[in-house]
Amino acid sequence: MPVIHLSDIVDISDLQKLQDAFSKANRVASTIVDVTGKNITTPSYHTKVCNLVRNTEKGLENCMVSGATLGQKAKVNQKTYHDTCKSVGFVDAAALIVIDGVHIASWLIGQNCIGDVDDNRIMVYADEIGADKQEMFDAFHEIDKITKSEFLEKLDFLSVMADQISQLAFQNKIKLQLIENLTSTQEELEDYKNKLEELVEKKTVQVKTLSGLLPICMHCKKIRDDDGYWNKLEGYIQSHSLAEFSHGICEPCLKKYYPEEDDDEQ
């Protein structure tokens, strides 16, 4: 089965607008990622802390692993899933985007529900990933924090939105398949039509037919053409068809015109 990419069947710019509006209205960071944790959309409403984390090689790697893991756990549970992230430790969640039973993307939210993360964890993690401790500390205290119960309410809303995107993507997939099949059929019909026209043209050049009333002399059997000239029968037929003549003599004519030859044969 060919790999399905969300960007092949859904307008990502429209998805980006929806994600931006969702994040702003709900005060949570969100990103749509593929099954490996790689961004499909540009992150929305990300906190300064997580931006600092993702600006380091180790931090970005941890964030991608966390996103992929959340998506896989949501897939196993067949529903939205939340857990502490594999990076700094904030509470994150994933809602599945599924097309025709295939998990192709995850919508992640988090960062503003800090869970058990405190000042000490921020300083220790800054050391682990090579980030500036003071910047991380100051950014942590600027976070617009929300409670766990608030976070879970937003997760319910996210689940409904992810289901709608999945349905839209599936419908788009079917539509694209129909368009592809129709285009292929039209191309085949056009090719058949062209070949048929070529065949008809070729046969038209090759074949000449005799039709209508042909004026023929009742005595010498010459045929009068459209210009009024009388032509020998075989000459007229040859010029108006693909027939060719070879001359012989029938038995009655042999007896009439060459009686001596007929006697010799007897």
C-alpha positions in Angstrom: 0.0 0.0 0.0 1.4 3.4 -0.9 2.3 5.8 1.9 -0.4 8.4 2.5 0.7 11.9 3.5 -1.8 14.4 5.0 -0.4 17.1 2.8 -1.5 15.1 -0.3 -5.2 15.2 0.6 -5.7 18.2 2.9 -4.8 21.8 2.3 -2.2 22.4 5.0 -2.6 26.2 4.8 -6.3 25.8 5.9 -5.2 23.3 8.5 -2.7 25.8 9.8 -5.3 28.5 10.2 -7.5 26.1 12.1 -4.7 25.1 14.4 -3.6 28.7 15.0 -7.2 29.7 16.0 -7.6 26.6 18.2 -4.3 27.3 20.1 -5.1 31.0 20.6 -8.6 30.4 21.8 -7.6 27.6 24.2 -4.3 29.0 25.4 -2.4 25.8 24.5 0.5 25.1 22.2 -0.3 22.7 19.4 1.3 21.2 16.3 0.3 18.5 13.8 3.1 16.0 13.2 3.5 12.9 11.1 4.0 9.4 12.6 7.7 10.0 13.1 7.1 13.2 15.1 8.1 15.6 12.3 6.1 18.8 12.0 3.5 19.0 9.3 2.2 22.4 10.4 4.1 25.3 12.0 3.9 25.2 15.8 1.2 27.5 17.3 1.3 29.3 20.6 4.5 27.6 21.7 5.9 28.7 25.0 9.3 30.4 25.1 10.5 27.5 27.2 9.8 24.9 24.6 11.2 27.1 21.8 14.4 27.3 23.8 14.4 23.5 24.2 13.7 22.9 20.5 16.6 25.3 19.5 19.0 22.7 20.9 19.8 19.5 19.0 19.2 17.2 22.0 16.0 19.1 23.0 14.5 18.9 19.5 15.3 15.2 19.3 13.5 14.6 22.6 10.5 16.6 21.4 10.2 14.6 18.2 10.5 11.3 20.1 7.9 12.5 22.6 5.5 13.5 19.8 5.9 10.1 18.0 5.5 8.2 21.2 2.3 10.1 22.1 0.9 9.3 18.7 1.7 5.6 18.9 0.1 5.3 22.4 -3.0 7.1 21.1 -3.0 4.6 18.2 -2.8 1.6 20.6 -5.5 3.0 22.8 -7.6 4.1 19.8 -8.4 7.4 21.5 -6.7 10.7 22.6 -3.8 10.1 24.9 -2.0 12.4 27.4 1.2 11.9 29.3 4.3 13.8 30.4 6.5 14.7 27.5 9.8 13.0 27.0 11.6 16.3 27.0 11.2 18.8 29.9 8.2 16.9 31.4 5.1 19.1 30.7 1.8 17.4 30.2 1.2 16.8 26.5 -1.5 15.0 24.5 -2.2 13.6 21.1 -5.3 13.1 19.0 -5.1 10.8 16.1 -5.8 11.7 12.4 -6.7 8.5 10.7 -7.6 7.9 7.1 -9.3 4.7 6.0 -7.9 3.0 9.2 -4.4 4.2 8.7 -2.8 6.5 11.3 -1.1 9.2 9.2 -0.7 12.1 11.7 -1.2 13.3 15.3 -2.4 16.6 16.6 -0.4 17.4 19.7 -1.2 19.9 22.4 0.6 20.8 25.6 3.3 23.0 27.2 0.9 25.2 29.3 0.0 22.4 31.7 3.3 22.0 33.6 2.4 19.1 35.7 5.1 18.3 38.3 7.8 20.5 36.6 9.4 23.0 39.0 12.4 25.4 39.0 14.8 22.7 39.8 13.7 20.5 36.9 14.0 23.4 34.5 17.6 24.1 35.6 18.6 20.4 35.4 17.1 20.0 32.0 18.8 23.1 30.7 22.1 21.5 31.6 21.1 18.2 29.9 20.4 19.7 26.6 22.9 22.6 26.6 20.4 25.5 26.9 21.0 28.7 28.8 19.8 28.2 32.4 18.8 31.7 33.1 16.8 32.0 29.9 15.0 28.8 30.6 14.3 29.8 34.2 12.9 33.2 33.2 10.8 31.7 30.3 9.4 29.1 32.7 8.0 31.8 35.0 6.4 33.6 32.0 4.3 30.6 31.0 0.5 31.1 30.9 -0.2 28.0 33.0 -3.4 26.0 33.0 -4.7 23.3 35.4 -4.9 19.6 34.5 -8.7 19.7 34.5 -8.6 22.6 32.0 -6.2 20.8 29.9 -8.3 17.7 29.7 -11.4 19.7 28.7 -9.4 21.2 25.8 -8.3 17.6 24.9 -12.0 16.6 24.5 -12.5 19.5 22.0 -9.3 18.5 20.2 -10.5 14.9 19.8 -13.7 16.1 18.0 -11.7 18.3 15.7 -9.2 15.5 14.9 -12.1 13.2 14.0 -13.6 15.9 11.7 -10.2 16.3 9.9 -9.9 12.5 9.6 -13.4 12.4 7.9 -12.6 15.3 5.6 -9.2 13.7 4.6 -10.9 10.4 3.9 -13.5 12.2 1.7 -10.8 14.1 -0.1 -8.9 10.8 -0.7 -11.9 9.2 -2.3 -12.5 12.3 -4.4 -8.9 12.3 -5.6 -9.1 8.6 -6.5 -12.2 9.2 -8.5 -10.6 12.1 -10.3 -7.5 10.0 -11.0 -9.6 7.1 -12.3 -11.7 9.5 -14.5 -8.6 11.2 -15.9 -7.0 7.8 -16.7 -10.2 6.6 -18.4 -10.5 9.9 -20.4 -6.8 9.5 -21.5 -7.5 5.9 -22.6 -10.6 6.9 -24.5 -8.7 9.8 -26.2 -5.9 7.4 -27.1 -8.4 4.9 -28.5 -10.2 7.7 -30.4 -6.9 8.9 -32.0 -5.9 5.4 -33.0 -9.4 4.7 -34.5 -9.2 8.0 -36.5 -5.8 7.0 -37.7 -7.0 3.6 -38.7 -10.1 5.0 -40.5 -7.9 7.6 -42.3 -5.5 4.9 -43.4 -8.3 2.6 -44.6 -10.0 5.5 -46.4 -6.8 6.1 -48.4 -6.4 2.4 -49.1 -9.9 1.6 -50.1 -11.9 3.1 -53.0 -15.4 1.9 -53.6 -17.7 1.9 -56.6 -21.3 3.1 -55.9 -24.3 4.6 -57.6 -25.4 4.2 -61.2 -22.6 3.6 -63.7 -23.4 4.5 -67.4 -22.2 1.5 -69.4 -22.4 1.0 -73.2 -24.7 -1.9 -73.9 -22.5 -3.0 -76.8 -18.8 -2.5 -76.0 -19.3 -2.3 -72.2 -17.3 0.9 -71.8 -18.2 3.1 -68.8 -18.7 6.8 -69.0 -16.8 8.8 -66.2 -17.9 12.1 -64.6 -16.1 14.1 -67.3 -18.0 12.4 -70.1 -15.2 10.2 -71.3 -15.8 6.5 -72.1 -13.4 4.2 -70.4 -12.7 0.5 -70.8 -14.4 -1.5 -68.1 -11.2 -2.8 -66.5 -9.5 0.7 -66.6 -12.4 2.3 -64.9 -12.6 -0.3 -62.1 -8.8 -0.1 -61.6 -8.9 3.7 -61.2 -11.8 3.5 -58.7 -10.7 0.6 -56.5 -7.8 -1.5 -55.5 -8.7 -4.3 -57.9 -6.2 -5.3 -60.5 -6.8 -7.4 -63.7 -5.0 -10.3 -65.2 -6.2 -11.4 -68.6 -7.3 -14.9 -69.6 -10.0 -16.4 -71.9 -13.2 -18.2 -71.1 -14.3 -21.4 -72.8 -17.1 -19.9 -74.9 -14.7 -17.2 -76.2 -12.0 -19.7 -76.8 -14.4 -21.7 -79.1 -15.6 -18.6 -80.8 -12.4 -16.7 -81.5 -9.8 -19.5 -81.4 -11.6 -22.7 -82.7 -8.3 -24.3 -83.7 -7.0 -24.0 -80.2 -10.1 -25.6 -78.9 -9.8 -28.5 -81.4 -6.2 -29.1 -80.3 -7.2 -29.4 -76.7 -9.8 -32.0 -77.7 
